[in-house]
Amino acid sequence: MAGFSLKGSPNHEAPEPLEGPVVATITGGTILWFVLFLVQVPFYGWFDDRGALWWLWTCLAGGGLGLIGIWYVRKRDAAIKRARATAAPVDRRNDSHTEA
């Protein structure tokens, strides 16, 4: 078959990655992890009695990793903006051509 490799997967280029509000998404997820942790803290004994304390610690770990994620995506976003600013300098001298 044309267009397929021997392993059966299509031979085409991967699509461009989707870009969106990455910082806001990671921040929202991090807040959600911390809220879930705080909601579960009053039920510590209930989780402990059932051997399910990992639920509590998973939420705390998600919040902690989210803080690292926020730091990372903010640095990444700033680097992308810097790269775009230096890659395409605007030449304003040639923007308005008026012939007399």
Secondary structure in CASP SS format (residue, H / E / C, confidence):
PFRMAT SS
TARGET T0000
AUTHOR 0000-0000-0000
METHOD secondary structure of the structure
MODEL  1
M C 1.00
A C 1.00
G C 1.00
F E 1.00
S C 1.00
L C 1.00
K C 1.00
G C 1.00
S C 1.00
P E 1.00
N C 1.00
H C 1.00
E C 1.00
A C 1.00
P C 1.00
E C 1.00
P C 1.00
L C 1.00
E C 1.00
G C 1.00
P C 1.00
V H 1.00
V H 1.00
A H 1.00
T H 1.00
I H 1.00
T H 1.00
G H 1.00
G H 1.00
T H 1.00
I H 1.00
L H 1.00
W H 1.00
F H 1.00
V H 1.00
L H 1.00
F H 1.00
L H 1.00
V H 1.00
Q H 1.00
V H 1.00
P H 1.00
F H 1.00
Y H 1.00
G H 1.00
W H 1.00
F H 1.00
D H 1.00
D H 1.00
R C 1.00
G C 1.00
A C 1.00
L H 1.00
W H 1.00
W H 1.00
L H 1.00
W H 1.00
T H 1.00
C H 1.00
L H 1.00
A H 1.00
G H 1.00
G H 1.00
G H 1.00
L H 1.00
G H 1.00
L H 1.00
I H 1.00
G H 1.00
I H 1.00
W H 1.00
Y H 1.00
V H 1.00
R H 1.00
K H 1.00
R H 1.00
D H 1.00
A H 1.00
A H 1.00
I H 1.00
K H 1.00
R H 1.00
A H 1.00
R H 1.00
A H 1.00
T H 1.00
A H 1.00
A C 1.00
P C 1.00
V C 1.00
D C 1.00
R H 1.00
R H 1.00
N H 1.00
D C 1.00
S C 1.00
H C 1.00
T C 1.00
E C 1.00
A C 1.00
END
